[in-house]
Each structure stands twice: as C-alpha cells, then as structure tokens.
Amino acid sequence: MSKKNRRKTVPQSASRNEDKKEARFKHPNITDGKPCWRFSNTDRDGDFAWPKGEPEEGTIVTKLHDFDSMKWKDIEGSRHHFLTPSSLSSSAVKRLVEIEKDDQIDHLFSFALGGVQRIICIRQNDIAMLLWYDPCHAVCPSSRKHT
C-alpha cells in the first residue's frame, strides 16, 4: 500500500465513552485576577453622575490605583461587594432603565472609598466598568451608621 492510500486507525480505546476524560483546565474565576478599569461606561448625568474634571475624580483615581495591585479575592468583602437588585434605591433602578443598563443589574459592584462615598461599577469577570460616583451612599442605602 502506498503512503497516499494508507488510512490512519484510531485506537479503540479513544472512541469508548467510558475512557473519555474531561479536559482539565481552570476557567478564569471572577476572583482570580486583578481589576481592570473601564471608564467608557461612566454615567455623566443624573443623581450619581461621574465627577469628570472635579476634585473628587482625583480622589477616585488614587483609590482605584490602590486597588490595582490587589486581586479581586482580596478586595471583595464587607466593604466592597456585589449589590443585590432588591437593595437598590428606586432612583438607582430608574436611572439604570434610563441609561439602558438595567440588564446589568445583577453585576453591580460597590467600592467603598471612605465613609459613605462609593463607586458603583458593572463587574464582568475581572473588568470593572465604572458607572457611578455615589457620594452619599444613595444607590444602595444602608441603615448602619457611617456606611
């Protein structure tokens, strides 16, 4: 038989279902990497408008710089956390609808800047799409003092 007409045979063990193994790879977990910041989604209007060009923006960028060297698993906790849709204020839900981001309501994440100040982002895997500046903790009001 010439090389051209030779057929390769697959070992029988390769085609049996009971011998097939699952590929073992680690899917990138939402908490494995470091945050990547996206500013293109910042809301520049409404009650929680991003403070573009304001002194607060410098404070925010400094804080985000501090988070840059941390992994999500080290950031996420009681002060920095996902927001539940039921915890959002009616004005926050209304604004999400107005800016057509209400489909992202399950991905909202809150960063505490200090005291009651918060940054709200849409978090997808390691990407934090910055959305709002919340100086008064009004996106997700808390009954606890100074939070």
C-alpha positions as CSV (number, residue, x, y, z in Angstrom):
1,M,0.0,0.0,0.0
2,S,1.4,3.4,-0.9
3,K,1.7,6.2,1.6
4,K,-1.1,8.1,-0.2
5,N,-3.7,5.4,0.4
6,R,-2.8,4.4,3.9
7,R,-5.5,5.1,6.4
8,K,-4.8,6.0,10.0
9,T,-6.6,4.0,12.5
10,V,-7.8,5.4,15.8
11,P,-7.2,3.2,18.8
12,Q,-10.4,1.6,20.0
13,S,-9.8,3.0,23.5
14,A,-10.0,6.5,22.1
15,S,-13.6,6.1,21.0
16,R,-15.1,4.4,24.1
17,N,-17.2,6.8,26.1
18,E,-16.1,5.3,29.5
19,D,-12.5,6.1,28.7
20,K,-13.1,9.7,27.8
21,K,-11.7,12.1,30.2
22,E,-12.8,15.7,30.8
23,A,-10.4,18.3,29.8
24,R,-8.9,19.8,32.9
25,F,-8.4,23.5,32.7
26,K,-9.2,26.2,35.1
27,H,-11.8,28.6,33.8
28,P,-10.8,32.2,34.8
29,N,-12.7,32.7,38.1
30,I,-14.2,36.0,38.8
31,T,-11.9,36.5,41.8
32,D,-8.6,35.2,40.4
33,G,-7.3,38.3,38.6
34,K,-6.7,41.9,39.3
35,P,-9.2,44.5,38.4
36,C,-9.2,46.2,35.0
37,W,-10.8,49.6,34.9
38,R,-13.1,50.8,32.1
39,F,-14.2,54.4,32.1
40,S,-16.2,54.4,28.9
41,N,-19.5,53.5,30.7
42,T,-19.4,56.3,33.3
43,D,-22.8,58.0,33.6
44,R,-22.3,61.7,33.3
45,D,-25.8,62.8,34.2
46,G,-28.3,62.0,36.9
47,D,-28.0,61.8,40.7
48,F,-24.9,59.6,40.5
49,A,-23.0,61.4,37.7
50,W,-19.3,60.7,37.4
51,P,-17.4,63.8,38.6
52,K,-15.4,64.3,35.5
53,G,-12.9,67.1,36.0
54,E,-14.0,67.6,39.6
55,P,-11.6,67.3,42.6
56,E,-13.4,64.1,43.6
57,E,-12.2,62.4,40.4
58,G,-8.6,62.7,41.5
59,T,-9.5,61.0,44.8
60,I,-11.3,58.2,43.0
61,V,-8.4,57.6,40.6
62,T,-6.0,57.5,43.6
63,K,-8.2,54.9,45.3
64,L,-8.5,52.8,42.1
65,H,-4.7,52.9,41.8
66,D,-4.5,51.4,45.3
67,F,-6.8,48.6,44.2
68,D,-4.7,47.9,41.0
69,S,-2.2,45.8,42.9
70,M,-4.8,43.7,44.6
71,K,-6.7,40.6,43.4
72,W,-10.4,40.5,43.4
73,K,-10.5,37.9,46.1
74,D,-8.6,40.3,48.4
75,I,-10.8,43.3,47.5
76,E,-14.2,41.6,47.8
77,G,-15.6,41.6,51.3
78,S,-17.9,43.5,53.6
79,R,-16.9,47.0,52.4
80,H,-16.5,46.2,48.6
81,H,-19.2,43.8,47.4
82,F,-21.9,43.0,44.8
83,L,-25.2,44.8,45.2
84,T,-28.4,42.9,45.2
85,P,-31.2,44.3,43.0
86,S,-33.5,44.5,46.0
87,S,-31.1,46.7,47.9
88,L,-31.0,49.4,45.2
89,S,-32.8,52.7,45.7
90,S,-35.7,53.4,43.3
91,S,-33.7,56.3,41.8
92,A,-30.8,53.9,41.0
93,V,-33.2,51.4,39.4
94,K,-34.9,54.2,37.4
95,R,-31.5,55.6,36.3
96,L,-30.4,52.1,35.1
97,V,-33.5,51.9,33.0
98,E,-32.9,55.4,31.6
99,I,-29.4,54.6,30.5
100,E,-30.4,51.2,29.3
101,K,-28.1,49.3,31.8
102,D,-30.9,47.6,33.7
103,D,-29.9,44.3,32.1
104,Q,-26.7,44.6,34.1
105,I,-28.5,44.9,37.5
106,D,-27.1,41.6,38.7
107,H,-23.5,42.7,38.1
108,L,-23.4,45.9,40.1
109,F,-20.4,46.1,42.4
110,S,-19.8,48.7,45.1
111,F,-16.4,50.0,46.1
112,A,-16.2,51.9,49.4
113,L,-14.0,55.0,49.2
114,G,-14.3,56.0,52.8
115,G,-17.2,57.0,55.0
116,V,-20.3,56.9,52.9
117,Q,-18.7,57.6,49.5
118,R,-19.0,54.7,47.0
119,I,-18.1,53.9,43.4
120,I,-20.5,51.7,41.6
121,C,-19.4,49.6,38.6
122,I,-20.7,46.9,36.4
123,R,-18.4,44.0,37.1
124,Q,-17.8,41.3,34.5
125,N,-15.1,38.9,35.4
126,D,-12.0,41.0,36.2
127,I,-13.3,44.1,34.4
128,A,-14.9,46.9,36.4
129,M,-16.9,49.1,34.1
130,L,-17.1,52.3,36.2
131,L,-20.6,53.7,36.2
132,W,-21.5,56.0,39.1
133,Y,-20.0,58.1,41.9
134,D,-22.2,57.9,44.9
135,P,-21.0,60.5,47.5
136,C,-23.9,59.9,49.9
137,H,-24.5,56.1,49.7
138,A,-27.8,56.7,48.0
139,V,-27.5,54.0,45.3
140,C,-27.8,51.3,48.0
141,P,-28.9,53.0,51.2
142,S,-27.7,51.4,54.5
143,S,-29.3,51.6,57.9
144,R,-25.9,51.3,59.5
145,K,-24.1,54.5,60.6
146,H,-21.2,55.8,58.6
147,T,-21.5,53.1,55.9
